[in-house]
Amino acid sequence: MPRLLRHVLFSRASHGCRFIRRPLILLLLVLLLTACDPNFPWVGPGTQYPGWTLPPVDTTISAPKEPPAPQAETEAPLPQGPAGYFVWDPGHWHWTGQDFVWIDGHYVERPYRGSTWVPGLWAPDKSKTEWIWTPGHWR
């Protein structure tokens, strides 16, 4: 621990120093606590952690009709990062509750080495009266 910090925190305060010590300790405490918070603005916009933006694997969406055929799309340029760090998740149709809307494909960050991306899938249910969307997930 730096000598000055040790002096401020642990030395016996003279009359003039004790009014400075408490605010300094509180400031240090606040800085330490905010540094531990992953939602603090230091993280920056667009930062994604593996798996944080993906729905749980058991999430499903049902639609009363078959989705349209997938749209042709061009894969975006690979983001910078180690080789094999990102996997392309192709675009898909999303059911809004009234109609289908197209969601463009995007890259998904690999959570750990050796993980495999399973793309989302629309499939008819057993009775073939509804279509069920199972989102993409890591295996």
C-alpha positions in Angstrom: 0.0 0.0 0.0 1.4 3.4 -0.9 2.9 5.3 2.0 0.6 8.4 1.5 -2.5 6.3 1.4 -1.5 4.3 4.5 -0.7 7.6 6.3 -4.1 9.1 5.4 -6.1 6.0 6.3 -4.3 4.8 9.5 -2.4 7.6 11.1 -3.7 9.5 14.1 -5.4 12.6 12.8 -4.6 16.1 13.9 -7.4 18.6 14.0 -7.0 19.7 10.4 -6.6 16.2 8.9 -9.7 14.5 10.3 -12.1 16.6 8.2 -10.2 15.5 5.0 -9.9 11.8 5.9 -13.6 10.9 6.0 -14.5 12.3 2.6 -11.4 10.7 1.1 -12.3 7.3 2.6 -15.9 7.7 1.3 -14.6 8.6 -2.2 -12.3 5.6 -2.3 -15.2 3.4 -1.2 -17.5 4.7 -3.9 -14.8 4.3 -6.6 -14.1 0.7 -5.5 -17.8 -0.2 -5.5 -18.5 1.4 -8.9 -15.5 -0.4 -10.4 -17.1 -3.7 -9.4 -20.4 -3.0 -11.1 -20.4 -4.4 -14.7 -23.3 -2.1 -15.6 -21.3 1.0 -14.8 -20.7 3.2 -17.9 -17.0 2.3 -18.1 -18.1 -0.9 -19.8 -19.1 1.1 -22.9 -22.0 0.9 -25.4 -22.1 -2.2 -27.5 -20.1 -4.4 -25.2 -21.5 -7.8 -25.0 -20.6 -10.7 -22.7 -20.9 -14.3 -23.8 -24.5 -15.4 -23.5 -25.8 -12.2 -21.9 -28.0 -11.2 -24.9 -29.3 -14.7 -25.8 -32.6 -16.0 -24.5 -32.6 -19.1 -22.4 -32.4 -22.3 -24.5 -35.9 -23.4 -23.4 -37.5 -20.2 -24.7 -39.9 -20.8 -27.5 -42.2 -18.6 -29.6 -45.3 -20.1 -31.3 -47.0 -18.8 -34.5 -50.3 -19.9 -35.9 -48.9 -20.1 -39.4 -45.7 -21.2 -41.2 -43.0 -18.5 -41.6 -42.0 -17.3 -45.0 -38.9 -18.8 -46.7 -35.7 -17.3 -45.3 -34.4 -14.2 -47.1 -31.1 -14.2 -49.0 -28.5 -12.3 -47.0 -24.9 -11.5 -47.3 -22.7 -12.4 -44.3 -21.3 -9.2 -42.7 -17.5 -8.7 -42.4 -16.0 -10.7 -39.5 -15.5 -8.6 -36.4 -11.9 -8.2 -35.1 -10.9 -10.8 -32.6 -9.1 -14.1 -32.3 -9.7 -16.7 -35.0 -12.9 -18.7 -34.4 -14.1 -16.2 -31.7 -17.3 -15.2 -33.6 -19.9 -17.4 -35.3 -22.4 -16.1 -37.9 -26.0 -16.5 -36.8 -28.2 -16.3 -39.9 -31.2 -14.1 -40.1 -34.6 -15.5 -39.3 -38.3 -14.6 -39.3 -39.7 -13.4 -35.9 -43.3 -13.7 -35.0 -44.6 -10.4 -33.5 -48.0 -11.8 -32.4 -49.6 -10.5 -35.6 -47.2 -11.1 -38.4 -43.6 -12.1 -39.3 -40.8 -9.6 -39.4 -37.3 -10.4 -40.7 -34.3 -10.1 -38.3 -31.0 -9.8 -40.0 -28.2 -12.2 -39.3 -25.4 -11.2 -36.9 -22.2 -12.5 -35.3 -22.4 -14.2 -31.9 -19.5 -14.3 -29.5 -18.2 -17.8 -28.6 -18.5 -18.2 -24.8 -15.7 -20.8 -24.5 -13.4 -22.8 -26.7 -15.0 -25.9 -28.2 -18.6 -24.6 -28.0 -20.9 -25.1 -31.0 -23.5 -22.7 -32.2 -26.9 -24.3 -32.9 -28.9 -21.9 -35.1 -32.5 -21.1 -34.3 -35.2 -23.2 -36.0 -38.9 -22.9 -36.9 -40.6 -26.3 -36.8 -44.3 -27.4 -36.8 -45.6 -28.7 -33.4 -46.8 -32.3 -33.1 -50.3 -31.4 -34.1 -49.1 -29.3 -37.0 -51.4 -26.5 -36.1 -48.7 -24.1 -34.9 -45.1 -23.3 -35.7 -42.6 -23.2 -32.9 -39.4 -21.1 -32.9 -36.5 -22.3 -30.8 -33.8 -19.6 -30.6 -30.2 -20.2 -31.4 -28.0 -21.3 -28.5 -24.6 -22.6 -27.6 -23.9 -26.3 -27.0 
